[in-house]
Amino acid sequence: MASSADDWSLDQPTREATVSRLSANLVSMAFARGAALDIAEALEKARSAERRAYTTAQVESRTTTGVRPHAETLRAYAR
């Protein structure tokens, strides 16, 4: 699928910065709860969460109603 100028997107450095902040927050929240969370594991969890959120945001940005049918969102996740 070709990308149009109107498609919503973020550049890779912005996405990487989001992953970095999210992983640091995950480690901090685990520490506050008295649990240990390996930094590498937190980074993987953050990458996964960011990837899902980014995909959802891209799918939602391509609709005029602001809500995509769940089947369409699921197909986007499957890419």
C-alpha positions as CSV (number, residue, x, y, z in Angstrom):
1,M,0.0,0.0,0.0
2,A,1.4,3.4,-1.0
3,S,1.6,6.0,1.6
4,S,-0.1,9.3,0.9
5,A,1.0,12.8,2.1
6,D,-2.1,12.8,4.4
7,D,-1.1,9.6,6.3
8,W,-0.3,10.2,9.9
9,S,3.2,9.0,11.0
10,L,6.1,9.7,13.3
11,D,9.8,9.6,12.4
12,Q,11.9,6.8,13.7
13,P,13.9,8.9,16.2
14,T,10.6,10.0,17.8
15,R,9.4,6.4,18.0
16,E,12.7,5.3,19.6
17,A,12.5,8.1,22.2
18,T,9.0,7.0,23.1
19,V,10.2,3.4,23.6
20,S,13.1,4.6,25.7
21,R,10.8,6.7,28.0
22,L,8.3,3.9,28.2
23,S,10.9,1.3,29.2
24,A,12.3,3.6,31.9
25,N,8.8,4.1,33.2
26,L,8.2,0.4,33.3
27,V,11.4,-0.2,35.3
28,S,10.4,2.6,37.7
29,M,6.9,1.3,38.2
30,A,8.3,-2.3,38.9
31,F,10.8,-0.9,41.4
32,A,8.0,1.1,43.2
33,R,6.1,-2.1,43.6
34,G,9.1,-4.0,44.9
35,A,9.5,-6.1,41.8
36,A,12.6,-6.5,39.7
37,L,12.2,-5.9,35.9
38,D,15.2,-6.5,33.7
39,I,16.0,-3.5,31.5
40,A,16.2,-5.7,28.4
41,E,12.8,-7.2,29.2
42,A,11.3,-3.7,29.9
43,L,12.7,-2.5,26.6
44,E,11.1,-5.4,24.7
45,K,7.7,-4.8,26.4
46,A,8.0,-1.1,25.6
47,R,8.8,-1.8,21.9
48,S,5.8,-4.1,21.7
49,A,3.4,-1.6,23.3
50,E,4.7,1.2,21.1
51,R,4.4,-0.9,17.9
52,R,0.7,-1.8,18.8
53,A,-0.1,1.8,19.7
54,Y,1.5,3.2,16.6
55,T,-0.3,0.7,14.3
56,T,-3.6,1.6,16.0
57,A,-3.0,5.3,15.6
58,Q,-2.2,4.8,11.9
59,V,-5.3,2.8,11.3
60,E,-7.5,5.3,13.2
61,S,-6.0,8.3,11.4
62,R,-7.4,6.9,8.1
63,T,-11.0,7.2,9.0
64,T,-13.4,10.1,8.9
65,T,-15.5,8.9,11.8
66,G,-12.5,8.3,14.2
67,V,-13.4,4.7,14.7
68,R,-12.5,1.8,12.6
69,P,-14.3,-1.5,12.7
70,H,-12.5,-4.0,14.8
71,A,-11.9,-6.4,11.9
72,E,-10.0,-3.6,10.0
73,T,-7.9,-2.9,13.1
74,L,-7.1,-6.6,13.5
75,R,-6.0,-6.8,9.9
76,A,-3.6,-3.9,10.5
77,Y,-2.1,-5.6,13.5
78,A,-1.6,-8.7,11.4
79,R,0.7,-6.9,9.0
